[in-house]
């Protein structure tokens, strides 16, 4: 594998920008709220529900690891569930340092222990994101059916306005770029530098098309459902820890998952600030939709975020830190096994 030059200044700048995003959104979230109410709510919370939520958070890791194995099989790579799990955990850990770096780190970690080409595994990771987006849209659809008033209120309070023309333009550029790539692919492959890029993109596309070659499509669907059911309960069960939100319905849970996912999309370190702000507006919308105080909703949203987000980060840290020695051990075993065969 070729050594790649690293630019420490670029990494530092990315981290600084990410922290700046986190600080800015956290300031927006905390501005003008009564911290005494939040502190009192945190003090009387029932953290046994948080423990139950953490079980589902960990279960999502396992489902994702087993599903990744299914996605790599059509390309001729049969990997162990443990190596899949620890590679995923390492990727999530990297996301806490540099946002969106986890996907590449995960593929690279898997290459180190299973020798799966990075471009191919990266293609399956992109496919995962596409499947996740479809599932997310499913949750959004359920939320639109059962919590339309809350979504409308969230949209108005968040200050985010979607321009359909810009979304259409981006989609058209992506489609045009894909078509041009396939039209001129053979010519580009002959150019020394561009040839490597073409081969890498080919590997990504091969990973993306594995969904059509899956041997066990039923298991893939079941594991995908398992992932998102786990996400749902990891988010929803935390509501029962707070007396003010213990009467939230399953439909409210759908809404929280959608809003929380939107908050985590923003490239802030560990979702800090962005997730808190999303929960503030989200709970305000939920409270307004049932005739309760928007201010109390904002305070409860922040209280919820101060429990849910640290739970997510703690799981990422624990699993990620465990993954480092586990991957190192697996790498040593892989090297030793190769030397023995040689």
N, C-alpha and C positions, 0 to 999 in steps of 0.2 A: 504493500500500500504506500502511495506517495506521501511524503511529508508535506504538510501545508504550513505555510508561514502564517504566524498569528500576529495580529496587530493589537497589542495591549491597549493602545490609546483608543482604538475604536470600541473595544470591550468596555473600557472604563467610561467612555462617553455614553455608551448605550445604557449602562447601569445608572449613571447620573441622571440621564433623561427619564429613565423608568422611575427612579426615586422621586424626581421632580413631579411626574404625573401623579404618583401615589400621594405625595404631600399636598398637591393642589386639590385633588379630589377629596382627600381627607378633611382639608380645611373647609371645603364647600359643604361636606356632610355634617361637620360639627358646628358650623356657624349658627349661632342664635338658639341653640338647644339647651335645655336644663339638664346639666350633668348629674344633679342630685337624683332626679327621677331614674335616669339610666343606672346609676350606681345602686340605688335601692332595688331596682328590678334584677340586676345581676346578683345581688346579695341573697334574694329570696328564690332564685331559680332552682329548679330540681335537676341537678346535673346527671341523674341516672338516665334521663332521656337522651342526654348528650352521649353517654356511653353506648346506648343502643344505636344511636345514629352512626357512631364511629365503626360499629360492626359492619353496617351496610357500606360505609365508605371504603373499608378494606375489601369487602366482597367485590366491589366494582373493579378493583385492581385485578383480582383473580379471574373474573369473567373476561376482562380485557386481554389478559395474558393468554388464556386458553383460546380466545377468538383469534388472536394474532397468529397462533400456530396454524389454525385452519386456513388463514389467508396466505401463509407462506408455503403450504403443502403443494399447491398446483405448480409452483416454480421449482419443485424438487428439493425443498428444504424442510426437513423434519427436525424441529428444535424442541428442547426440553421446556416444560412449563416453567421451571424455576429460572432458567436463563431469560425466558420471555418476561417473567414477572420482574426480575431485578433490572433488566434493561429499561422497562417501562418506568420503574421506580426511579432509576437514575435520571431518566429524561425529565420527569416531574421535578426532581431536585434542581436540575439545571434551569428549569423555568423560573425558579425562585430567585435565581441570580440574574440571568439575562432573559427577559421575556421572549418567547417563541424560539429559544435555542434548544429546547428540550427534544424536539422532533429529530433534529440532526444528531444530538447527543445519544438519543435512544437507538437510532440506526447504527451509529458508530460503536456503541457499547455491544450491540448484538453481533456486529462483525467480529469484535474482539474475542467472543466466546463461541460463536457458531459459524463464522466465516460466511455469513449471508451478505452478498454484495450490498453496499450502502444504498445504491440507487434503487435496487429492487425493494428492499425493506422500506425505504423512504416512500416509494410509490404506494405500498400498502398502508402506510401511516396517513398519506393524503386521502386514500380511499376511506380510511376510518373517519377522517374529518368530514367527508362527504356524507357518510352514513350517519354520523352524529348530527350533522345539520338537518338531515331528513327527520331524524327522531325529535330534534328540537322543534322543527316545524309541526310535528305531530302534537307535541305538548302545547305549542302556540295555538294550534287549531282547537284543542280541548279547552284552552283558556278563553279563546274567543267565544266558544259556545256557552261556557258557564260563567265567565267573569268579564264580559264585554265592557261593562261600566268601569271596572277597575283598570282595564287596559287603556281605555280612553282617558281616564284620569291620570294614569301614569305617563302617557304620551304627552299630555298637556303640561304636567308638572316638571317633567324631566328636561324640557327645553330642547330636546332632540327632535329635529324635523327632517324627515326622509324625503329626498328629492328623487322621484322615480326616473326622471330623465338621466340623472347621473348614474344610477344603477344600471339602466338600459345601456348607456354608453360603455360602461366598464364591461358588461356582458358581451357587447358587440366586439370590443377590442380583444377580449379573451378568445372568442370564437374565431375572429379573423386571424389572430396570431397562431392558433392551433391549426387552422386550414393551411396557412402559409408554411408552417413548419413541415407538414406532411407533403406538401407540393414540392418544396425545395430540399427535402430531407436528404436524399441521395447525393445531391450536389454538395450540400454543406458537409456531409460526412467525409468527403475527400479533402477538405481543408484541414491542415494539421491541427490548429488550435480549436477550431469549431467542431472538428470531428469528435473530440472528447466530450464536448457539451452535448452534441447530438446523441452520442452513446449513453450519456447520463440520463438525458430526457427519455430515450428509448426504454431504459431500465425503469424509470418512474412510470411510464405508460404500461409497461408489462405488469408492474405492481398494481396499477389501477384496474387492469382488466382481469385480475385474479377472481373478482366476484362472479364472473361468468364461467369460471372454471372450477369453482368450489365443488368438492366431492360430497360434502355434507352440508347442503344449503339449510336444511332444517336446524342443525346444530348452530349454524351461524346466526340464524334468526333468533333462536332461543337465547344464545349468549348475549346478543345485542339487546334483547328485551331485559335480560338479567342485569346488564350494565345500567340501563336507564331506570329500571325499577329500584335498583340500589341507590342511584343518584336521587331519585324521588324521596325515598325514605330517609336517606342521610340528611336531606334538607327539611323534610316535613316533620320528622320526629323532634327536631330541635324546638319547634313551635310549642310542643307540650311542656317544655322546660319552663316556660314563662306563663304565669297565671293569665296575663292579659291576652295571650294568643293561643291558649290551650283549647279554645272552642273553634279554631280554624278548621274548615272543611277540607276534604280531598281536593276540591276545585281550587281552594286557596293555595294548596300545596303545588298544584300545577303552575299557578301564577308565580309563586316564589321561585320555582325551578327556572322558569323562563326569564324572569327579571335577574336572578342571580347569574345565569349564563351570560346574559347581555353585559352585566357588570364585569365578568371575568374576561370578556373579549378584549377590553381596553388594555393596552400594554403597560400596566403599572405593576411594580414588583409584588408578586404574590396576590395580585388583585386588591392590594391594600388601597383604601381610598375609593377606588371605583366601585368595588363590591359594596362597601359601606354606604356610598351615596345611592347606589341602585336600590339597596334594601330600604333606605330612608324614604325614597320616593315611592317604592313599591308598597310598603306598609301604609304610607299616607293614602295611597289610592285605595287599598283594601278597606281601611277604616272609613274613608269618605263614602265608599260604595254601600256601607251598611249604616250610614248616618252617624258615625262616631267622629271624634275630634281628629282633624288632620295633624295637629301638633302632637297629640298623644301617639298617633300612628307613626310619625317620624321618629319619635323617641323610642318606640318599641322596635321599629325597623333597625335603628342603630344598635339597640340592645341585642337584638337577634344576630346582627352582623358581628358583634363583639364576642359572640359565642361560636357561631357557625364558621366564620373565617379562620380564627385561631385553631379550630378543630381540623379544618382542611389543611392548613399549613403544618400543623403538628404531625398529621399522618404523612404528608409529603416529606417532612424532615426525617421522621423515624424510618420510613420505608427507604428513603433515598440514602440515608447514612448507612443503613444495613446493607444496601445494594453494593456499596463500594468494596468492602471486603469480600462479599459473595461473588461479585464479578471478577475480582482479582484472583480468587481461588479457582473459579471456573476457567479463567484464562490460563492459569498455570497448569491445570489438568489437561486442557486442550493442547498446550504446547508439549507437555510430557507425553501425551498419547501419540502426537505426531512424530516425536523423536523416537519413540519405541517402535512405531511402524517403519520408520526410515531405517 
